[in-house]
Every structure is written in C-alpha cells, then in structure tokens.
Amino acid sequence: MRSRFWQIMMGVMAAALLISGRAAADSLQVFVGYADNLRASGFFPTPWLTSPNVVSQTPNGQTLDAGAVRIDNTGATSLAITNFKVTLNPGGGGIPFTIWSPLTLLPGQIGIFTQTTSFNFDSSDSGVFGGLPPANLEPNNADGNGNTNLIGGCSSPSSFMTSAQLALCSANAPVISFDENGNPVSFTDTGHILDTGGWDFVNNSAFGEDGNESINWNTIGGTSRGGTTTPEPASIFLFGTGLLGLGALLRKRFSQV
C-alpha cells in the first residue's frame, strides 16, 4: 500500500511540475491604463508605442482618447496573443470590443492594445455611472483615514461606497480575455481603470481638474489608481496548500488500510 501511495504522490507532483513549467514558459504581466492627448496636459502611460521593445497594432501619431491594455512577456518563449477582447459593463449585458488582430510577443517584448483608429476604444464613455459619479464617490475625496479616492467612482476605496455601489461596481468591472499560445485566460480590471472609475472622466473639470483622462499603468486586479501594484499570488498559494492537503489525506487513507 505504501508503494501505491507514493505512486499517486509522484503522479501528483509530475502534474504540478507540468503546470509550473507551463506557467514559467508562458510568463506574462498585464496592466491597464488610459491615454488622452485630445485635451490639455495630455500624456501617455509609460512605456508607450515608441518605447523600446513595444509592439502594437496602433499606428503612432493618432489622436488618442482610449483605454489601453499592456501585456509584458516576462518569459523565455514567444507568446501568441489571439482573440483579444475587452468587455465593459459585463453585469449589464456587456459592451464588447474585438477590434484587435493577433499579436506575437517575443521574450522581453511589451504588447499594447489600445485604439486602432482614433476613438474606436473610447472606453471612458461606457461606465455604469454615466457622466458623473455619485456625490460620495467624487474624485479626490478623503475619508479621514489616509484614503483618497483619486479617480473616484468605482475606483474609490470600498470605505467610500455603499453596499449597493460595491455590488454594482464589482459586477461591472471591465473584463479582458484572450488566448495565449492557444490557452484561454481572463483578467478583471477591479480598479476600473479602463472605464475611468465607471464615469466619463472628461468631466473631471467639474472637480478642479483639466478634463484630461490619462491614467498611468496599473497592474490588472490591483487597487492602485495611477501607479502599479502587484496582486497577491493567491492562486499559487492555494495550489501549493492544496497539494499539501492532498498528500496528508492520501497518507492518512493509506495508513488506515
């Protein structure tokens, strides 16, 4: 029975090595931002289209008012990105964008998916709050505990939101999906960068700003609004603890036979 136990465990570990090997081979990082040179003080997230190692289907020199998704190939093999899709307001029926062609990223390259012609990915216009955020979610509010909501709307920290607003924003966070080397993957823009907080950020002039919608890169799934953060590697942790738990369960079972 002990030999059978170790056969099973070896099989489990082999599967784990295959999965971890696949993750290492197809390593990538995903970021979201917004680029606006249509209005004053325009800037682009950095790196951008003319930066070293950046590839894109967007010609340089366009007038930009667009959400942007960045994929960094951090692995040692090429990544074929196909079926790239962004869905806004998925909880309300969804507004899909499928304007991109396949793109291959060599090791170390950065792919940027944004508008392909001027204004065909103006993702700030489709937020769940419309033109302006609710009063309690206006940009730059502070809660007295060191939290500032910056963009406002659905990008506000949860301490600013009612339970109904939390549910609405959670259900309608933009979703990015694509196939990488034939494997379907999906990411959720929990920081609501692509839809600029769920409201049309061009109206930020009502709150003392200049009406420009640009937002620097933010790690997908993070809660930073204007910089970058790294989400906790929860899936890796759970996978590892799951293996340990399975091993303990099998050991107990075989010791009782």
C-alpha positions in Angstrom: 0.0 0.0 0.0 2.9 2.3 0.7 4.2 1.9 -2.8 0.7 2.7 -4.2 0.7 5.9 -2.0 4.0 7.0 -3.4 2.9 6.2 -7.0 -0.1 8.5 -6.6 2.0 11.2 -5.0 4.6 11.0 -7.8 1.8 11.4 -10.3 0.5 14.5 -8.5 4.0 16.0 -8.3 4.5 15.3 -12.0 1.3 17.2 -12.8 2.4 20.0 -10.6 5.7 20.3 -12.4 4.0 20.3 -15.8 1.7 23.1 -14.6 4.5 25.1 -13.0 6.6 24.6 -16.2 3.8 25.9 -18.3 3.4 28.9 -16.1 7.2 29.6 -16.3 7.2 29.2 -20.1 4.2 31.5 -20.7 5.0 34.1 -18.1 3.2 37.4 -18.6 2.1 40.5 -16.7 -1.0 42.6 -17.6 -1.5 46.3 -16.9 -4.3 48.7 -17.7 -4.2 52.5 -18.4 -5.7 55.3 -20.3 -4.2 57.6 -23.0 -5.5 61.1 -23.8 -3.8 63.7 -26.0 -7.1 65.2 -27.1 -7.2 67.6 -24.2 -4.7 69.8 -22.3 -2.0 68.2 -20.2 -2.2 65.0 -22.2 0.3 62.3 -21.5 0.6 58.6 -22.3 1.2 55.8 -19.9 4.9 54.8 -19.8 6.1 52.8 -21.7 4.1 53.7 -24.8 4.1 53.0 -28.5 7.5 54.3 -29.4 9.3 52.9 -26.3 11.9 50.2 -26.7 10.6 46.6 -27.1 7.0 47.8 -27.5 4.8 46.3 -30.3 1.3 47.3 -31.1 -1.3 47.4 -33.9 -1.8 51.1 -33.3 0.0 53.5 -35.7 1.9 56.2 -33.9 0.7 59.8 -34.3 -3.0 59.2 -33.8 -5.2 61.5 -31.7 -5.8 59.4 -28.6 -8.7 59.1 -26.3 -8.6 55.5 -25.4 -8.3 52.8 -22.8 -5.1 50.7 -23.1 -4.0 47.2 -22.1 -0.4 46.3 -21.8 1.0 42.7 -21.8 4.6 42.1 -20.8 6.2 38.9 -22.0 8.4 38.1 -19.0 9.2 34.5 -20.1 11.7 32.8 -22.3 9.4 31.9 -25.1 7.2 33.7 -27.6 3.6 34.5 -26.8 0.9 34.4 -29.5 -2.0 36.6 -28.3 -5.2 35.9 -30.2 -8.9 36.5 -29.8 -8.2 39.6 -27.7 -11.4 41.1 -26.2 -12.4 43.7 -23.7 -15.9 43.6 -22.2 -17.2 46.7 -20.4 -20.2 46.5 -18.1 -20.4 42.7 -18.1 -23.0 42.8 -15.4 -25.4 44.9 -17.6 -25.3 42.8 -20.7 -21.8 43.7 -21.7 -20.2 46.1 -24.3 -17.6 44.0 -26.2 -14.6 45.4 -28.1 -12.9 42.9 -30.5 -11.0 45.3 -32.7 -7.6 43.7 -32.5 -5.8 41.2 -34.6 -3.4 38.5 -33.3 -0.1 39.8 -32.0 3.0 37.8 -31.2 5.3 38.9 -28.3 8.9 37.8 -28.4 10.6 37.3 -25.0 11.1 40.7 -23.3 8.6 42.4 -25.6 5.6 44.5 -24.5 2.3 44.5 -26.3 0.0 47.4 -26.1 -3.7 47.0 -27.1 -5.5 50.3 -27.5 -7.5 52.1 -30.2 -6.7 51.0 -33.7 -8.1 54.2 -35.2 -9.0 57.4 -33.4 -11.7 57.0 -30.8 -12.7 53.3 -31.5 -11.8 52.3 -28.0 -13.0 55.3 -26.0 -13.8 53.1 -23.0 -14.4 56.0 -20.6 -17.7 56.7 -22.2 -19.4 53.4 -21.1 -19.2 53.5 -17.3 -22.1 52.4 -15.1 -22.4 55.9 -13.6 -22.6 57.8 -16.9 -21.3 61.3 -17.0 -20.6 62.0 -13.3 -20.1 59.8 -10.2 -22.4 59.9 -7.2 -21.6 62.7 -4.7 -20.0 60.3 -2.2 -17.7 58.9 -4.9 -16.5 62.2 -6.4 -12.7 62.3 -7.2 -10.2 63.3 -4.6 -12.5 62.8 -1.6 -10.7 61.7 1.6 -12.1 59.6 4.3 -10.1 60.9 7.3 -8.1 57.6 7.5 -5.5 58.4 4.9 -7.5 57.1 1.9 -8.1 59.2 -1.1 -10.2 58.0 -4.0 -8.3 59.9 -6.8 -10.3 59.0 -9.9 -13.5 58.5 -7.9 -16.5 56.4 -8.9 -15.9 52.7 -8.9 -12.2 53.3 -8.4 -12.8 54.6 -4.9 -11.7 52.5 -1.9 -14.5 50.4 -0.5 -14.7 52.6 2.6 -16.3 55.3 0.4 -19.0 53.1 -1.1 -22.4 51.9 -0.1 -23.1 48.2 -0.3 -25.2 48.7 -3.4 -22.4 50.7 -5.1 -19.9 48.0 -4.2 -22.1 45.3 -5.8 -22.7 47.4 -8.9 -19.1 48.2 -9.4 -18.0 44.6 -8.7 -20.5 43.2 -11.3 -19.4 45.7 -13.9 -15.6 45.7 -13.7 -14.1 45.5 -17.2 -13.0 42.0 -18.3 -10.0 41.4 -20.6 -9.9 37.9 -22.2 -7.6 36.4 -24.8 -5.8 33.2 -25.8 -2.1 33.0 -25.1 -0.5 30.3 -27.1 -3.9 28.7 -27.5 -4.8 28.8 -23.8 -7.8 31.0 -22.8 -7.1 33.4 -20.0 -9.2 36.2 -18.4 -8.4 39.2 -16.2 -10.7 41.6 -14.4 -10.0 45.3 -14.1 -11.0 45.6 -10.5 -9.5 49.1 -10.3 -11.9 50.3 -13.1 -9.1 52.0 -15.0 -10.4 51.2 -18.5 -13.8 52.8 -17.7 -12.1 55.6 -15.6 -14.0 54.8 -12.4 -17.3 54.0 -14.1 -17.9 57.6 -15.2 -16.8 59.8 -18.0 -13.6 61.2 -16.6 -13.5 64.0 -19.2 -15.9 65.7 -16.7 -13.2 65.9 -14.0 -13.1 69.6 -14.7 -16.1 69.8 -12.5 -13.8 68.9 -9.6 -11.0 71.3 -10.3 -9.0 69.3 -12.8 -8.3 69.9 -16.5 -10.6 67.4 -18.2 -7.7 65.1 -19.4 -8.5 61.4 -18.9 -4.9 60.0 -18.9 -4.1 57.4 -16.3 -0.7 55.7 -15.9 -0.3 51.9 -16.0 -1.9 49.9 -13.1 -1.5 46.2 -12.5 -4.6 44.3 -13.5 -6.5 43.2 -10.5 -4.8 45.7 -8.2 -6.3 48.6 -6.3 -3.8 51.3 -7.2 -5.1 54.2 -9.4 -2.2 55.9 -11.1 0.8 53.7 -10.3 1.4 50.0 -10.3 0.7 47.3 -7.7 1.2 43.6 -7.6 -1.7 41.5 -6.6 -1.1 38.7 -4.0 -0.3 35.4 -5.7 -3.3 33.7 -4.1 -3.8 31.1 -6.8 -0.2 29.9 -6.4 -0.6 29.7 -2.6 -3.8 27.8 -2.8 -2.4 25.4 -5.4 0.6 24.7 -3.1 -1.6 24.3 0.1 -3.9 22.1 -1.9 -1.1 19.7 -2.8 0.0 19.5 0.9 -3.6 18.8 1.9 -3.9 16.1 -0.7 -0.7 14.5 0.4 -1.9 14.5 4.0 -5.2 13.0 3.1 -3.7 10.2 1.0 -1.2 9.4 3.7 -4.0 9.1 6.3 -6.0 6.9 4.0 -3.2 4.5 3.2 -2.1 4.3 6.8 -5.6 3.1 7.7 -5.7 0.3 5.1 
